């Protein structure tokens, strides 16, 4: 399985992000490209221990059963619900959000498993650094596919 810790995967994600344009049309969901990148940055800030959202109540119940979804081979489902703290509804600068996202992706990659958060995922709970690497790849892949990339 691909992981953001792998150099080839980092290069793939970076190249796909470079193909994203301000007017790229989403294939599902509500966010535009800049909002999607801000959303992905927020998720990576959790993985890099820069953001500490509380656990979702439903995550305590369902998280352990659904945790394999975070790091298995299957892509995330379209239109999956997200925690309200990760919703981005305001207008964002496309170039600024792209720059921030590329920076946090690189920070996550360079930090490796040893610099990954030990804070629980807001839905899935305790995940290993290896699961964070796979899960963050899957999350980015999901949203890039959302824009046809």
C-alpha positions in Angstrom: 0.0 0.0 0.0 1.2 3.5 -0.8 2.3 5.7 2.1 3.2 9.4 2.2 6.5 8.3 3.8 7.6 6.8 0.5 9.5 9.2 -1.8 7.8 7.9 -5.0 4.4 8.5 -3.4 5.3 12.0 -2.3 6.4 12.7 -5.9 3.1 11.3 -7.3 1.0 13.4 -5.0 3.0 16.5 -5.6 2.7 16.1 -9.4 -1.0 15.5 -9.2 -1.4 18.6 -7.1 0.6 20.6 -9.6 -2.1 19.6 -12.2 -4.9 21.0 -10.1 -6.2 24.3 -11.3 -8.4 27.0 -9.7 -11.2 26.1 -12.2 -10.9 22.3 -11.8 -14.4 20.9 -11.6 -15.2 18.5 -8.8 -16.9 15.2 -9.7 -18.6 15.0 -6.3 -18.9 16.9 -3.0 -19.3 20.6 -2.4 -15.8 22.1 -2.0 -14.0 23.9 -4.7 -10.3 23.2 -5.3 -9.0 25.8 -2.9 -11.4 24.6 -0.1 -10.4 21.0 -0.7 -6.7 21.8 -0.3 -7.4 23.7 2.9 -9.4 20.7 4.1 -6.5 18.3 3.3 -4.0 20.7 5.1 -6.2 20.5 8.2 -6.2 16.7 8.2 -2.4 16.6 7.7 -2.0 19.1 10.6 -3.6 16.5 12.8 -1.1 13.8 11.6 1.8 16.2 12.2 0.6 17.0 15.7 -0.2 20.7 14.9 -3.9 20.3 15.4 -5.7 18.2 18.1 -9.4 17.8 17.4 -11.4 15.9 20.0 -12.6 12.4 19.4 -16.1 12.3 17.7 -18.6 10.5 19.9 -19.6 8.2 17.1 -15.9 7.4 16.6 -15.7 5.8 20.0 -18.4 3.4 19.0 -17.7 2.8 15.3 -14.0 3.8 15.0 -12.5 0.5 16.1 -14.7 -1.5 13.7 -14.1 0.8 10.7 -10.4 1.5 11.4 -9.2 -0.9 8.6 -10.8 1.6 6.1 -8.1 4.1 7.0 -5.2 2.0 5.9 -6.4 -0.8 3.6 -6.1 -1.0 -0.2 -9.6 0.2 -1.0 -10.1 3.9 -1.9 -12.3 6.0 0.4 -16.0 6.2 -0.6 -17.3 9.3 -2.4 -19.3 11.8 -0.3 -18.1 10.4 3.0 -19.1 12.5 6.0 -16.4 14.6 7.7 -16.0 16.1 11.1 -17.4 19.6 11.2 -14.0 21.0 12.3 -12.6 20.0 8.9 -15.3 21.6 6.8 -14.2 24.6 4.7 -17.0 26.8 3.6 -15.3 30.2 3.1 -13.5 31.3 0.0 -9.7 30.6 -0.1 -6.8 31.7 -2.2 -6.0 28.8 -4.5 -2.2 29.5 -4.7 -1.9 30.1 -1.0 -3.7 26.8 -0.2 -1.7 24.9 -2.7 1.6 26.3 -1.1 0.4 25.4 2.4 -0.7 21.9 1.4 2.6 21.1 -0.4 4.5 22.4 2.7 2.6 20.2 5.2 2.8 17.1 2.9 6.6 17.6 2.7 6.8 18.1 6.5 4.8 14.9 7.1 7.0 13.0 4.7 10.3 14.3 6.0 9.3 13.8 9.6 8.6 10.2 9.0 7.0 7.8 11.4 9.1 9.0 14.3 7.6 12.6 14.1 4.0 11.5 13.4 1.4 12.3 16.0 0.5 9.9 18.8 -2.8 11.8 19.3 -5.8 9.7 18.4 -7.5 10.2 15.0 -10.8 12.0 15.7 -12.9 9.1 14.3 -10.7 6.0 14.2 -8.9 6.5 17.5 -5.4 5.1 18.1 -3.7 4.5 14.8 0.0 3.6 14.2 2.4 5.9 12.4 2.3 3.5 9.5 -1.5 3.7 9.3 -1.2 7.5 9.4 1.1 7.4 6.4 -1.3 5.2 4.4 -4.4 7.0 5.6 -3.0 10.4 4.7 -2.1 9.1 1.2 -5.6 7.7 0.8 -7.2 11.0 1.9 -5.2 13.0 -0.6 -5.8 10.5 -3.3 -9.6 10.6 -2.5 -9.7 14.4 -2.9 -7.5 14.5 -6.0 -9.8 11.9 -7.6 -12.6 14.2 -6.6 -11.1 16.6 -9.1 -10.3 14.1 -11.8 -6.6 13.8 -10.9 
